[in-house]
Amino acid sequence: MSNYDHIKQSAYEANMQLPKLGLVIFTFGNVSAADRAAGVFAIKPSGVPYEELSPEKMVIVDFDGKTVEGKLRPSSDTKTHAVLYKHWEKIGGIVHTHSTYATAWAQSQRDIPIFGTTHADHNTVDIPCAPPMSDEMIKGDYEYETGFQIMNCLKDRKLSYEEIEMILVGNHAPFTWGKTPEKAVYNSAVLEAVAQMALLTEQINPKAPRLKDALIKKHFERKHGPDSYYGQN
């Protein structure tokens, strides 16, 4: 028995959702699950195929990126996860994929415009694309700096990580997060769907207008506002 069995199980189950949802191929991508009280998170081991994963193979890492428990090397993106957990105290799960459509927007260095109500159900702004990393940051501790690349983008745009739970890293790929690993995976799937819809929208109508503010407000608030009425809660 490990003191971290609960987050190992949570991280395992969340990671296994990625191939099921078509968000990864081979070993591209990872999910982590945090235990805030213990100051650690469980993350997928580096380069291990999804079909070979098990809860026991998840690696426990602290918020400084140091391995606490586990025989395998943690994901190569571990330091990015650690930076975000350390600075964003209200998140409990992080997902990184190279899903096709979201990654295509990241490679294009473009925000994903808010064209429709599907997007507005989850965000009130364009999904941000962080500028490509500077040469100085690339030469440094690359994965560690990626965490700051993400945080700096939201800070520069005066956006809150609690409201915007997804981002594109310019030239790289998407990251999403949430209060739980399950919500982070959900956000990753939503991001991929919205990215695909936005691409198709621009192909059908290159001059497609941005969704008007009244519809953005209506769709977001009916799910997330003080008088929300979507669902059964």
C-alpha positions as CSV (number, residue, x, y, z in Angstrom):
1,M,0.0,0.0,0.0
2,S,1.1,3.5,-0.8
3,N,-0.1,6.7,0.8
4,Y,-0.6,7.9,-2.8
5,D,-2.8,5.1,-4.1
6,H,-5.8,7.4,-4.6
7,I,-4.0,9.8,-6.9
8,K,-2.2,7.0,-8.7
9,Q,-5.6,5.5,-9.5
10,S,-7.0,8.9,-10.5
11,A,-4.1,9.7,-12.7
12,Y,-4.2,6.3,-14.3
13,E,-7.9,6.5,-15.1
14,A,-7.6,10.0,-16.5
15,N,-4.6,9.0,-18.7
16,M,-6.6,6.1,-20.1
17,Q,-9.3,8.5,-21.3
18,L,-6.9,10.2,-23.7
19,P,-6.6,7.5,-26.3
20,K,-10.3,6.6,-25.8
21,L,-11.2,10.2,-26.7
22,G,-8.8,10.3,-29.7
23,L,-6.6,12.9,-28.1
24,V,-3.3,11.0,-28.3
25,I,-1.5,8.5,-30.4
26,F,1.4,6.4,-29.3
27,T,2.8,8.0,-26.1
28,F,2.0,11.6,-27.0
29,G,0.4,13.3,-23.9
30,N,0.0,12.9,-20.2
31,V,-2.3,13.6,-17.3
32,S,-1.4,14.4,-13.7
33,A,-3.5,14.3,-10.5
34,A,-2.6,16.3,-7.4
35,D,-3.0,15.8,-3.7
36,R,-2.9,19.3,-2.4
37,A,-2.7,18.3,1.3
38,A,0.4,16.1,0.6
39,G,2.0,18.6,-1.8
40,V,2.5,16.0,-4.5
41,F,1.0,14.8,-7.8
42,A,0.8,11.5,-9.7
43,I,1.8,11.6,-13.4
44,K,2.2,9.2,-16.3
45,P,5.7,7.7,-16.7
46,S,7.7,8.8,-19.7
47,G,7.4,7.0,-22.9
48,V,5.3,4.1,-21.6
49,P,2.5,3.0,-24.1
50,Y,-1.0,3.5,-22.7
51,E,-1.8,-0.2,-23.0
52,E,1.1,-0.9,-20.6
53,L,0.0,1.6,-18.0
54,S,-1.3,0.6,-14.5
55,P,-2.0,2.6,-11.4
56,E,1.2,1.2,-9.9
57,K,3.3,2.7,-12.7
58,M,2.2,6.3,-12.0
59,V,5.1,8.4,-10.6
60,I,4.7,10.6,-7.5
61,V,6.3,14.0,-7.8
62,D,6.4,17.0,-5.5
63,F,5.6,20.6,-6.6
64,D,9.3,21.3,-7.2
65,G,9.4,18.5,-9.8
66,K,11.3,16.0,-7.6
67,T,10.3,12.3,-7.7
68,V,8.9,11.2,-4.3
69,E,7.9,7.6,-5.2
70,G,8.1,5.4,-8.3
71,K,10.6,3.3,-10.1
72,L,10.0,4.8,-13.6
73,R,11.0,8.2,-14.9
74,P,8.1,10.7,-14.8
75,S,6.8,12.3,-18.0
76,S,9.2,14.7,-19.7
77,D,6.6,17.4,-19.1
78,T,6.7,16.9,-15.4
79,K,8.4,20.2,-14.6
80,T,5.6,22.1,-16.5
81,H,3.0,20.4,-14.4
82,A,5.0,21.1,-11.2
83,V,5.3,24.9,-12.0
84,L,1.5,25.2,-12.6
85,Y,0.6,23.3,-9.4
86,K,3.0,25.4,-7.4
87,H,1.6,28.7,-8.6
88,W,-2.0,27.9,-9.2
89,E,-3.3,26.6,-5.9
90,K,-6.9,25.7,-7.0
91,I,-6.1,23.2,-9.7
92,G,-6.1,19.4,-9.1
93,G,-5.4,18.0,-12.6
94,I,-3.4,18.9,-15.7
95,V,-3.5,17.5,-19.2
96,H,-1.1,17.9,-22.1
97,T,-1.8,16.4,-25.5
98,H,-0.8,16.9,-29.1
99,S,-4.3,16.5,-30.3
100,T,-4.5,17.3,-34.0
101,Y,-6.7,20.4,-34.3
102,A,-5.7,22.2,-31.1
103,T,-2.0,21.5,-32.0
104,A,-2.6,22.9,-35.6
105,W,-3.8,26.2,-34.1
106,A,-0.8,26.2,-31.7
107,Q,1.5,25.6,-34.6
108,S,-0.2,28.5,-36.5
109,Q,0.4,30.7,-33.4
110,R,-3.2,31.8,-33.4
111,D,-5.8,32.2,-30.7
112,I,-9.0,30.1,-31.5
113,P,-11.7,32.7,-32.2
114,I,-15.0,32.4,-30.4
115,F,-17.2,31.7,-33.3
116,G,-20.1,29.9,-31.7
117,T,-22.1,28.9,-28.7
118,T,-20.2,25.6,-28.1
119,H,-17.2,27.7,-27.4
120,A,-19.2,30.2,-25.3
121,D,-20.5,27.4,-23.2
122,H,-17.0,27.0,-21.8
123,N,-15.2,30.3,-22.4
124,T,-16.1,34.0,-22.9
125,V,-12.9,34.8,-24.8
126,D,-10.8,33.4,-27.6
127,I,-8.7,30.5,-26.5
128,P,-5.3,32.1,-26.0
129,C,-2.1,31.0,-27.8
130,A,1.0,31.8,-25.8
131,P,3.8,33.3,-27.9
132,P,6.6,31.0,-28.9
133,M,9.3,30.7,-26.2
134,S,12.3,33.0,-26.4
135,D,15.7,31.6,-27.3
136,E,17.0,32.3,-23.8
137,M,14.1,30.3,-22.2
138,I,14.7,27.4,-24.7
139,K,18.3,27.2,-23.8
140,G,17.4,27.1,-20.1
141,D,15.3,24.5,-18.3
142,Y,12.8,24.0,-21.2
143,E,10.0,22.2,-19.5
144,Y,10.2,24.4,-16.4
145,E,10.1,27.5,-18.6
146,T,7.0,26.2,-20.4
147,G,5.1,26.5,-17.2
148,F,6.1,30.2,-17.0
149,Q,5.3,30.6,-20.7
150,I,1.7,29.5,-19.9
151,M,1.4,31.6,-16.8
152,N,2.9,34.7,-18.4
153,C,0.5,34.6,-21.3
154,L,-2.6,34.6,-19.0
155,K,-1.0,37.3,-16.8
156,D,-0.3,39.5,-19.8
157,R,-3.9,39.2,-21.0
158,K,-5.3,39.7,-17.6
159,L,-7.0,36.3,-17.7
160,S,-7.6,34.0,-14.7
161,Y,-6.6,30.4,-14.7
162,E,-9.8,29.7,-12.7
163,E,-11.9,31.0,-15.6
164,I,-9.8,30.0,-18.6
165,E,-8.8,26.4,-18.1
166,M,-7.1,25.8,-21.5
167,I,-4.3,27.3,-23.6
168,L,-2.3,26.7,-26.7
169,V,1.5,26.9,-26.4
170,G,2.8,28.5,-29.5
171,N,4.5,26.1,-31.9
172,H,3.9,23.4,-29.4
173,A,0.5,22.0,-28.3
174,P,-2.3,22.4,-25.8
175,F,-2.4,22.3,-22.1
176,T,-5.6,22.2,-20.0
177,W,-6.3,22.0,-16.3
178,G,-9.2,21.9,-13.8
179,K,-10.1,21.3,-10.2
180,T,-9.9,17.6,-10.9
181,P,-8.1,15.4,-13.4
182,E,-11.5,14.4,-14.8
183,K,-12.3,18.1,-15.5
184,A,-8.9,18.7,-17.0
185,V,-9.5,15.8,-19.5
186,Y,-13.0,17.1,-20.2
187,N,-11.5,20.5,-21.0
188,S,-8.9,18.8,-23.3
189,A,-11.7,17.1,-25.3
190,V,-13.7,20.4,-25.5
191,L,-10.7,22.3,-26.7
192,E,-10.1,19.8,-29.4
193,A,-13.7,19.9,-30.6
194,V,-13.8,23.7,-30.5
195,A,-10.5,23.8,-32.4
196,Q,-11.9,21.6,-35.2
197,M,-15.1,23.6,-35.4
198,A,-13.2,26.8,-35.7
199,L,-11.0,25.5,-38.5
200,L,-14.1,24.2,-40.4
201,T,-15.9,27.6,-39.8
202,E,-13.0,29.5,-41.4
203,Q,-12.9,27.1,-44.3
204,I,-16.6,27.5,-45.0
205,N,-16.6,31.2,-44.5
206,P,-13.2,32.9,-44.2
207,K,-15.0,36.1,-43.1
208,A,-17.1,34.4,-40.4
209,P,-17.8,37.0,-37.7
210,R,-17.0,36.5,-34.0
211,L,-19.9,35.5,-31.8
212,K,-21.8,38.6,-30.6
213,D,-21.4,39.5,-27.0
214,A,-25.0,39.0,-26.0
215,L,-24.8,35.3,-27.1
216,I,-21.5,34.8,-25.4
217,K,-22.9,36.1,-22.2
218,K,-26.1,34.1,-22.4
219,H,-24.5,30.8,-23.2
220,F,-21.7,31.1,-20.6
221,E,-24.0,32.3,-17.8
222,R,-26.7,29.7,-18.3
223,K,-24.0,27.1,-17.4
224,H,-21.8,29.0,-15.1
225,G,-23.6,32.2,-13.9
226,P,-25.3,32.8,-10.5
227,D,-28.6,31.9,-12.1
228,S,-27.4,29.0,-14.2
229,Y,-30.1,26.6,-15.3
230,Y,-28.2,24.0,-17.4
231,G,-28.2,20.4,-16.1
232,Q,-29.9,18.9,-13.1
233,N,-28.2,20.7,-10.2
